[in-house]
Amino acid sequence: QVQLVESGGGLVQPGGSLRLSCAASGSIRSIFTMAWYRQAPGKQRELVARMSSGGNTNYVDSVKGRFTISRDNAKNTVFLQMNSLKPEDTAVYYCNADLVNSDYQRRVYWGQGTQVTVSS
């Protein structure tokens, strides 16, 4: 089976920084894209950042210039560096991977989520 495990969330002051990480493990043949989503209370889940295996990236407008997504393909790990954090960034952040497992099935997997709280 495949598991995605996030870490790095927590409480931070406005203007501060956090770095999230997500490691994919298990029966993985290849990973096409890895992404970060977030869901704030009372809101729908939204795509924050996505990165393909080739390095192409996409960001939601609200985080451009502040967040950076990166990958270590050798370790099947994706990171999200979050700078200049705002209270509006408070949400549960979820790791997402579009991959082919060892049974040659293309599937989308989700992590369990990690809480990010930006507050004074």
DSSP file with accessible surface (Angstrom, degrees, kcal/mol):
  #  RESIDUE AA STRUCTURE BP1 BP2  ACC     N-H-->O    O-->H-N    N-H-->O    O-->H-N    TCO  KAPPA ALPHA  PHI   PSI    X-CA   Y-CA   Z-CA
    1    1 A Q              0   0  165      0, 0.0    26,-1.4     0, 0.0     2,-0.4   0.000 360.0 360.0 360.0 168.9    0.0    0.0    0.0
    2    2 A V  E     -A   26   0A  17     24,-0.3     2,-0.4    25,-0.1    24,-0.2  -0.921 360.0-173.1-115.9 137.1    0.9    3.7   -0.3
    3    3 A Q  E     -A   25   0A  75     22,-2.5    22,-2.5    -2,-0.4     2,-0.4  -0.982  11.5-161.1-129.5 143.0    1.1    6.2    2.5
    4    4 A L  E     -A   24   0A   9    106,-0.4   108,-0.6    -2,-0.4     2,-0.5  -0.995  13.1-170.9-119.9 126.2    1.6    9.9    2.5
    5    5 A V  E     -A   23   0A  81     18,-1.8    18,-1.9    -2,-0.4     2,-0.2  -0.972   4.2-159.4-124.9 119.8    2.7   11.5    5.8
    6    6 A E  E     +A   22   0A   7     -2,-0.5     2,-0.3    16,-0.2    16,-0.2  -0.626  15.0 168.2 -93.2 155.2    2.9   15.2    6.4
    7    7 A S  E     +A   21   0A  61     14,-2.1    14,-2.5    -2,-0.2   107,-0.1  -0.969  41.7  67.4-154.6 164.6    4.8   17.0    9.1
    8    8 A G        +     0   0   37     -2,-0.3    11,-0.3     1,-0.3    14,-0.0   0.342  61.7 131.1 107.1  -6.1    5.9   20.5   10.0
    9    9 A G        +     0   0   29     12,-0.1     2,-0.3     9,-0.1    -1,-0.3  -0.185  23.6 113.9 -72.2 171.1    2.6   22.2   10.9
   10   10 A G  E     -d  116   0B  30    105,-0.9   107,-2.6   104,-0.1     2,-0.4  -0.986  63.3 -43.1 160.4-165.4    2.1   24.2   14.0
   11   11 A L  E     +d  117   0B 121     -2,-0.3     2,-0.3   105,-0.2   107,-0.2  -0.831  53.9 169.6 -99.9 131.8    1.4   27.6   15.5
   12   12 A V  E     -d  118   0B  20    105,-2.6   107,-2.0    -2,-0.4     3,-0.1  -0.983  32.7-111.8-142.3 150.4    3.3   30.6   14.1
   13   13 A Q    >   -     0   0  105     -2,-0.3     3,-2.4   105,-0.2    72,-0.2  -0.441  50.6 -83.6 -75.8 152.3    3.0   34.4   14.5
   14   14 A P  T 3  S+     0   0   59      0, 0.0    72,-0.2     0, 0.0    -1,-0.1  -0.335 120.8  27.0 -53.8 137.5    1.9   36.5   11.5
   15   15 A G  T 3  S+     0   0   54     70,-3.3    69,-0.6     1,-0.3    71,-0.1   0.281 101.2 116.8  88.4  -9.1    4.9   37.2    9.3
   16   16 A G    <   -     0   0   22     -3,-2.4    69,-2.3    69,-0.2     2,-0.3  -0.074  57.1-121.3 -83.0-173.4    6.6   34.0   10.4
   17   17 A S        -     0   0   58     66,-0.2     2,-0.3    67,-0.2    66,-0.2  -0.932  20.6-178.9-133.7 151.8    7.6   30.9    8.4
   18   18 A L  E     - B   0  82A  32     64,-2.1    64,-3.2    -2,-0.3     2,-0.5  -0.980  15.4-147.8-142.7 152.5    6.9   27.2    8.4
   19   19 A R  E     - B   0  81A 129    -11,-0.3     2,-0.3    -2,-0.3    62,-0.2  -0.974  14.5-162.2-124.8 116.4    8.2   24.4    6.2
   20   20 A L  E     - B   0  80A   0     60,-2.7    60,-2.3    -2,-0.5     2,-0.3  -0.695   5.9-168.0 -93.0 148.1    5.9   21.5    5.6
   21   21 A S  E     -AB   7  79A  31    -14,-2.5   -14,-2.1    -2,-0.3     2,-0.4  -0.964   8.0-169.2-133.7 154.2    7.1   18.1    4.3
   22   22 A a  E     -AB   6  78A   0     56,-2.0    56,-2.4    -2,-0.3     2,-0.5  -0.950   5.2-163.1-145.3 121.9    5.4   15.1    3.0
   23   23 A A  E     -AB   5  77A  44    -18,-1.9   -18,-1.8    -2,-0.4     2,-0.4  -0.921   6.8-153.5-109.9 126.3    7.0   11.7    2.4
   24   24 A A  E     +A    4   0A   7     52,-2.9     2,-0.3    -2,-0.5   -20,-0.2  -0.825  24.4 167.6 -95.6 134.7    5.3    9.1    0.1
   25   25 A S  E     +A    3   0A  58    -22,-2.5   -22,-2.5    -2,-0.4     2,-0.3  -0.932  25.4  51.3-142.8 165.7    6.2    5.5    0.9
   26   26 A G  E    S-A    2   0A  50     -2,-0.3     2,-1.9   -24,-0.2   -24,-0.3  -0.805 100.2  -0.8 110.8-149.7    5.1    2.0    0.0
   27   27 A S  S    S+     0   0   55    -26,-1.4    75,-2.0    -2,-0.3     2,-0.5  -0.508  79.6 155.0 -85.6  77.5    4.4    0.3   -3.3
   28   28 A I  E     +E  101   0B  30     -2,-1.9    73,-0.3    73,-0.3     3,-0.1  -0.898  26.5 176.3-111.3 129.9    5.2    3.1   -5.6
   29   29 A R  E    S-     0   0B 148     71,-2.8     2,-0.3    -2,-0.5    72,-0.2   0.836  72.7 -20.4 -93.8 -45.1    6.2    2.7   -9.2
   30   30 A S  E     -E  100   0B  45     70,-1.8    70,-3.0     0, 0.0     2,-0.5  -0.973  53.9-136.6-162.1 154.2    6.3    6.4  -10.2
   31   31 A I  E     -E   99   0B  15     -2,-0.3    68,-0.3    68,-0.2     3,-0.1  -0.970  12.7-177.1-119.5 124.5    4.9    9.8   -9.1
   32   32 A F  E     -     0   0B  75     66,-2.6    21,-2.0    -2,-0.5     2,-0.3   0.953  69.4  -1.4 -82.1 -59.0    3.5   12.2  -11.7
   33   33 A T  E     -EF  98  52B  30     65,-1.3    65,-2.6    19,-0.2     2,-0.4  -0.968  53.8-161.3-134.6 151.7    2.6   15.2   -9.5
   34   34 A M  E     +EF  97  51B   1     17,-2.4    17,-2.8    -2,-0.3     2,-0.3  -0.977  22.5 173.2-127.8 146.9    2.7   16.1   -5.8
   35   35 A A  E     -EF  96  50B   0     61,-2.7    61,-2.3    -2,-0.4     2,-0.4  -0.947  28.8-129.3-149.4 163.0    0.7   18.9   -4.4
   36   36 A W  E     -EF  95  49B   0     13,-3.0    12,-2.9    -2,-0.3    13,-1.8  -0.987  24.2-179.9-118.4 130.4   -0.5   20.7   -1.3
   37   37 A Y  E     -EF  94  47B  42     57,-2.7    57,-2.9    -2,-0.4     2,-0.3  -0.818   7.4-160.6-116.1 162.8   -4.1   21.5   -0.6
   38   38 A R  E     -EF  93  46B  14      8,-2.2     8,-2.7    -2,-0.3     2,-0.4  -0.993   8.3-161.4-144.1 154.4   -5.6   23.3    2.4
   39   39 A Q  E     -E   92   0B  70     53,-2.0    53,-2.2    -2,-0.3     6,-0.2  -0.956   8.3-164.1-138.8 117.0   -9.0   23.6    4.0
   40   40 A A    >   -     0   0   24     -2,-0.4     3,-2.3     4,-0.4    51,-0.1  -0.618  44.2 -76.8 -93.0 157.1  -10.0   26.4    6.3
   41   41 A P  T 3  S+     0   0  122      0, 0.0    -1,-0.1     0, 0.0     3,-0.1  -0.288 118.5   8.1 -55.4 130.2  -13.0   26.2    8.6
   42   42 A G  T 3  S+     0   0   91      1,-0.2     2,-0.3    -3,-0.1    -3,-0.0   0.497 113.5  98.4  78.4   3.3  -16.2   26.8    6.7
   43   43 A K  S <  S-     0   0  149     -3,-2.3    -1,-0.2     3,-0.0     2,-0.1  -0.843  75.1-106.2-122.3 159.8  -14.4   26.8    3.3
   44   44 A Q        -     0   0  174     -2,-0.3    -4,-0.4     1,-0.1     2,-0.1  -0.438  47.1 -90.9 -77.7 155.6  -13.9   24.2    0.6
   45   45 A R        -     0   0   92     -6,-0.2     2,-0.3    -2,-0.1    -6,-0.2  -0.451  49.8-165.9 -65.4 136.7  -10.6   22.5    0.1
   46   46 A E  E     -F   38   0B  71     -8,-2.7    -8,-2.2    -2,-0.1     2,-0.4  -0.943  25.2-108.5-128.3 150.8   -8.4   24.4   -2.3
   47   47 A L  E     +F   37   0B  49     -2,-0.3   -10,-0.3   -10,-0.2     3,-0.1  -0.630  32.7 176.9 -73.9 127.5   -5.2   23.7   -4.3
   48   48 A V  E     -     0   0B   0    -12,-2.9    12,-2.2    -2,-0.4     2,-0.3   0.849  63.4 -14.6 -95.9 -51.6   -2.3   25.7   -2.8
   49   49 A A  E     -FG  36  59B   0    -13,-1.8   -13,-3.0    10,-0.2    -1,-0.4  -0.988  56.2-168.0-156.2 147.4    0.6   24.5   -4.9
   50   50 A R  E     -FG  35  58B  79      8,-2.2     8,-1.9    -2,-0.3     2,-0.4  -0.996   1.7-169.9-140.3 144.8    1.4   21.7   -7.3
   51   51 A M  E     -FG  34  57B  32    -17,-2.8   -17,-2.4    -2,-0.3     6,-0.2  -0.992  12.6-144.2-139.1 129.5    4.6   20.4   -8.8
   52   52 A S  E >   -F   33   0B  27      4,-2.4     3,-1.7    -2,-0.4   -19,-0.2  -0.370  34.4-105.0 -82.0 167.3    5.2   17.9  -11.6
   53   53 A S  T 3  S+     0   0   63    -21,-2.0   -20,-0.1     1,-0.3    20,-0.1   0.790 122.7  56.6 -62.9 -25.3    8.0   15.4  -11.7
   54   54 A G  T 3  S-     0   0   70    -22,-0.2    -1,-0.3     2,-0.1   -21,-0.1   0.451 123.9-101.7 -85.5  -4.0    9.6   17.6  -14.3
   55   55 A G  S <  S+     0   0   33     -3,-1.7     2,-0.2     1,-0.3    -2,-0.1   0.433  70.2 144.9 102.3  -0.8    9.5   20.7  -12.1
   56   56 A N        -     0   0  123      1,-0.0    -4,-2.4    -5,-0.0     2,-0.3  -0.522  31.0-161.9 -71.0 139.8    6.5   22.6  -13.4
   57   57 A T  E     -G   51   0B  57     -6,-0.2     2,-0.3    -2,-0.2    -6,-0.2  -0.889  17.4-169.6-126.8 153.5    4.7   24.5  -10.6
   58   58 A N  E     -G   50   0B  97     -8,-1.9    -8,-2.2    -2,-0.3     2,-0.3  -0.995   9.2-173.4-138.1 141.6    1.3   26.0  -10.0
   59   59 A Y  E     -G   49   0B  56     -2,-0.3   -10,-0.2   -10,-0.2     2,-0.2  -0.979  30.6-111.9-132.9 146.3    0.3   28.2   -7.1
   60   60 A V    >>  -     0   0   38    -12,-2.2     3,-1.9    -2,-0.3     4,-0.7  -0.505  39.2-115.5 -68.9 144.9   -3.0   29.7   -6.0
   61   61 A D  G >4 S+     0   0  124      1,-0.3     3,-0.9     2,-0.2    -1,-0.1   0.838 109.6  65.0 -55.7 -35.1   -2.8   33.5   -6.4
   62   62 A S  G 34 S+     0   0   60      1,-0.2    -1,-0.3     3,-0.0   -14,-0.0   0.670 108.9  37.9 -67.1 -15.9   -3.0   34.2   -2.7
   63   63 A V  G X> S+     0   0    0     -3,-1.9     3,-2.4   -15,-0.2     4,-2.3   0.471  81.3 126.4-113.7  -3.0    0.3   32.5   -1.9
   64   64 A K  T << S+     0   0  119     -3,-0.9     4,-0.1    -4,-0.7    -3,-0.0  -0.315  80.6  16.9 -60.3 133.8    2.4   33.5   -4.9
   65   65 A G  T 34 S+     0   0   87      2,-0.4    -1,-0.3     1,-0.1     3,-0.1   0.260 126.0  58.8  87.3 -12.3    5.6   35.1   -3.8
   66   66 A R  T <4 S+     0   0   28     -3,-2.4    17,-1.9     1,-0.2     2,-0.3   0.704  98.3  51.7-114.9 -36.9    5.3   33.8   -0.3
   67   67 A F  E  <  -C   82   0A   4     -4,-2.3    -2,-0.4    15,-0.2     2,-0.4  -0.824  59.3-167.5-107.7 148.0    5.1   30.0   -0.7
   68   68 A T  E     -C   81   0A  75     13,-2.2    13,-2.9    -2,-0.3     2,-0.4  -0.992   6.5-155.4-135.9 126.1    7.5   27.7   -2.6
   69   69 A I  E     +C   80   0A   6     -2,-0.4     2,-0.3    11,-0.2    11,-0.2  -0.795  20.4 169.2 -98.1 142.3    6.9   24.1   -3.4
   70   70 A S  E     -C   79   0A  44      9,-1.6     9,-2.9    -2,-0.4     2,-0.4  -0.961  16.5-148.2-146.8 162.9    9.9   21.8   -4.0
   71   71 A R  E     -C   78   0A  39     -2,-0.3     2,-0.6     7,-0.2     7,-0.2  -0.983  15.5-156.7-136.6 147.0   10.5   18.1   -4.4
   72   72 A D  E > > -C   77   0A  55      5,-2.8     5,-2.0    -2,-0.4     3,-1.0  -0.910  18.5-174.4-114.8  94.7   13.1   15.5   -3.7
   73   73 A N  G > 5S+     0   0   78     -2,-0.6     3,-0.8     1,-0.3    -1,-0.1   0.829  79.0  61.0 -63.8 -32.5   12.2   12.9   -6.2
   74   74 A A  G 3 5S+     0   0   97      1,-0.2    -1,-0.3    -3,-0.1    -2,-0.0   0.803 114.8  35.1 -64.2 -28.0   14.8   10.4   -5.0
   75   75 A K  G < 5S-     0   0  145     -3,-1.0    -1,-0.2     2,-0.2   -51,-0.2   0.303 106.4-123.4-107.0   6.1   13.1   10.4   -1.6
   76   76 A N  T < 5 +     0   0   53     -3,-0.8   -52,-2.9    -4,-0.4     2,-0.4   0.894  66.2 139.7  51.4  46.0    9.5   10.7   -2.9
   77   77 A T  E   < -BC  23  72A  19     -5,-2.0    -5,-2.8   -54,-0.2     2,-0.4  -0.944  38.2-164.8-126.1 139.9    9.2   13.8   -0.7
   78   78 A V  E     -BC  22  71A   0    -56,-2.4   -56,-2.0    -2,-0.4     2,-0.3  -0.945   9.3-161.7-122.2 145.7    7.5   17.2   -1.4
   79   79 A F  E     -BC  21  70A  36     -9,-2.9    -9,-1.6    -2,-0.4     2,-0.4  -0.877  11.2-157.9-123.6 155.8    8.0   20.4    0.7
   80   80 A L  E     -BC  20  69A   0    -60,-2.3   -60,-2.7    -2,-0.3     2,-0.6  -0.908   8.3-161.2-134.8 107.3    6.1   23.6    1.1
   81   81 A Q  E     -BC  19  68A  60    -13,-2.9   -13,-2.2    -2,-0.4     2,-0.6  -0.812  11.9-166.2 -86.4 120.5    8.1   26.6    2.4
   82   82 A M  E     +BC  18  67A   0    -64,-3.2   -64,-2.1    -2,-0.6     2,-0.3  -0.940  11.1 173.6-115.9 115.2    5.7   29.1    3.7
   83   83 A N        +     0   0   58    -17,-1.9   -66,-0.2    -2,-0.6   -67,-0.2  -0.771  59.2  22.8-115.9 163.8    6.9   32.6    4.4
   84   84 A S  S    S-     0   0   69    -69,-0.6    -1,-0.2    -2,-0.3   -68,-0.2   0.905  85.1-159.2  49.0  48.6    5.2   35.9    5.4
   85   85 A L        -     0   0    3    -69,-2.3   -70,-3.3    -3,-0.2   -69,-0.2  -0.250   8.8-160.3 -65.8 144.7    2.4   33.9    6.9
   86   86 A K    >   -     0   0   90    -72,-0.2     3,-2.4    -3,-0.1     4,-0.3  -0.845  33.1-110.2-119.9 156.6   -1.0   35.5    7.3
   87   87 A P  G >  S+     0   0   68      0, 0.0     3,-1.9     0, 0.0    31,-0.3   0.839 117.1  66.1 -55.1 -31.3   -3.9   34.6    9.5
   88   88 A E  G 3  S+     0   0  130      1,-0.3   -48,-0.0   -48,-0.0    -3,-0.0   0.636  89.1  66.8 -65.6 -14.7   -5.8   33.8    6.3
   89   89 A D  G <  S+     0   0    2     -3,-2.4    -1,-0.3    29,-0.1     2,-0.2   0.528  71.0 120.9 -81.4  -7.3   -3.3   30.9    5.8
   90   90 A T    <   +     0   0   34     -3,-1.9     2,-0.3    -4,-0.3    27,-0.2  -0.412  41.1 107.2 -61.2 124.5   -4.7   29.1    8.8
   91   91 A A  E    S- H   0 116B   2     25,-1.9    25,-2.7    -2,-0.2     2,-0.6  -0.968  75.5 -80.8-177.2 170.2   -6.0   25.7    7.6
   92   92 A V  E     -EH  39 115B  33    -53,-2.2   -53,-2.0    -2,-0.3     2,-0.5  -0.867  47.2-147.1 -88.5 126.4   -5.4   22.0    7.6
   93   93 A Y  E     -EH  38 114B   0     21,-3.0    21,-2.1    -2,-0.6     2,-0.4  -0.847  12.7-162.8-101.8 130.4   -2.8   21.4    4.9
   94   94 A Y  E     -E   37   0B  42    -57,-2.9   -57,-2.7    -2,-0.5     2,-0.3  -0.929  12.5-137.4-117.8 135.3   -3.0   18.1    3.0
   95   95 A a  E     -E   36   0B   0     -2,-0.4    16,-2.4   -59,-0.2     2,-0.4  -0.642  23.2-169.4 -84.9 145.7   -0.4   16.4    0.9
   96   96 A N  E     -EI  35 110B   8    -61,-2.3   -61,-2.7    -2,-0.3     2,-0.4  -0.996   7.0-172.1-139.6 139.0   -1.6   14.9   -2.4
   97   97 A A  E     -EI  34 109B   0     12,-2.2    12,-2.6    -2,-0.4     2,-0.7  -0.995  14.9-157.4-138.2 131.5    0.1   12.6   -4.9
   98   98 A D  E     +EI  33 108B  28    -65,-2.6   -66,-2.6    -2,-0.4   -65,-1.3  -0.938  43.5 146.5-101.4 112.2   -0.9   11.4   -8.3
   99   99 A L  E     -EI  31 107B   0      8,-2.7     8,-2.9    -2,-0.7     2,-0.5  -0.890  52.5-116.4-146.0 168.8    1.1    8.2   -8.9
  100  100 A V  E     -EI  30 106B  19    -70,-3.0   -71,-2.8    -2,-0.3   -70,-1.8  -0.964  35.7-148.7-108.6 123.5    1.3    4.8  -10.3
  101  101 A N  E >   -E   28   0B  10      4,-2.4     3,-2.1    -2,-0.5   -73,-0.3  -0.226  35.0 -89.2 -85.5-179.0    1.5    2.1   -7.7
  102  102 A S  T 3  S+     0   0   57    -75,-2.0   -74,-0.1     1,-0.3    -1,-0.1   0.638 126.2  61.6 -69.9 -13.2    3.3   -1.2   -8.0
  103  103 A D  T 3  S-     0   0  121    -76,-0.3    -1,-0.3     2,-0.2     3,-0.1   0.213 118.8-111.5 -90.4  11.5    0.2   -2.8   -9.4
  104  104 A Y  S <  S+     0   0  160     -3,-2.1     2,-0.5     1,-0.2    -2,-0.2   0.750  72.7 140.4  64.5  29.5    0.4   -0.4  -12.3
  105  105 A Q        -     0   0   76     -4,-0.1    -4,-2.4     2,-0.0     2,-0.6  -0.887  50.3-136.7-103.0 127.9   -2.7    1.5  -11.2
  106  106 A R  E     +I  100   0B 146     -2,-0.5     2,-0.3    -6,-0.2    -6,-0.2  -0.763  39.7 161.3 -85.6 120.6   -2.8    5.2  -11.4
  107  107 A R  E     -I   99   0B 118     -8,-2.9    -8,-2.7    -2,-0.6     2,-0.5  -0.930  39.3-126.6-138.4 157.9   -4.3    6.6   -8.2
  108  108 A V  E     -I   98   0B  81     -2,-0.3     2,-0.3   -10,-0.2   -10,-0.2  -0.941  29.4-167.5-106.9 129.3   -4.5    9.8   -6.2
  109  109 A Y  E     -I   97   0B  48    -12,-2.6   -12,-2.2    -2,-0.5     2,-0.4  -0.861   4.5-154.1-119.0 151.3   -3.5    9.5   -2.6
  110  110 A W  E     -I   96   0B 106     -2,-0.3  -106,-0.4   -14,-0.2   -14,-0.2  -0.940  10.6-132.5-124.6 144.8   -3.9   11.9    0.3
  111  111 A G        -     0   0   10    -16,-2.4  -106,-0.2    -2,-0.4     3,-0.1  -0.276  33.6-104.2 -81.6 178.2   -2.1   12.5    3.5
  112  112 A Q        -     0   0  114   -108,-0.6  -107,-0.1     1,-0.1   -18,-0.1   0.647  62.0-113.1 -82.0 -14.5   -3.8   12.8    6.9
  113  113 A G        -     0   0   14      1,-0.1     2,-0.4   -18,-0.0   -19,-0.2   0.143  19.4-130.9  95.7 147.4   -3.4   16.6    7.1
  114  114 A T  E     - H   0  93B  22    -21,-2.1   -21,-3.0  -107,-0.1     2,-0.3  -1.000  22.5-120.7-135.8 135.0   -1.3   18.9    9.3
  115  115 A Q  E     - H   0  92B  89     -2,-0.4  -105,-0.9   -23,-0.2     2,-0.5  -0.584  22.9-171.4 -80.6 130.7   -2.7   21.9   11.1
  116  116 A V  E     -dH  10  91B   0    -25,-2.7   -25,-1.9    -2,-0.3     2,-0.5  -0.990   5.7-176.5-118.6 122.3   -1.2   25.3   10.4
  117  117 A T  E     -d   11   0B  45   -107,-2.6  -105,-2.6    -2,-0.5     2,-0.6  -0.982   9.0-168.6-123.2 123.3   -2.4   28.1   12.7
  118  118 A V  E     +d   12   0B   4     -2,-0.5     2,-0.3   -31,-0.3  -105,-0.2  -0.937  34.2 131.5-112.6 109.7   -1.2   31.7   12.1
  119  119 A S              0   0   62   -107,-2.0    -2,-0.1    -2,-0.6   -33,-0.0  -0.995 360.0 360.0-158.9 148.7   -2.2   33.9   15.1
  120  120 A S              0   0  125     -2,-0.3  -107,-0.1  -107,-0.2    -1,-0.1   0.448 360.0 360.0 -93.7 360.0   -0.8   36.4   17.5
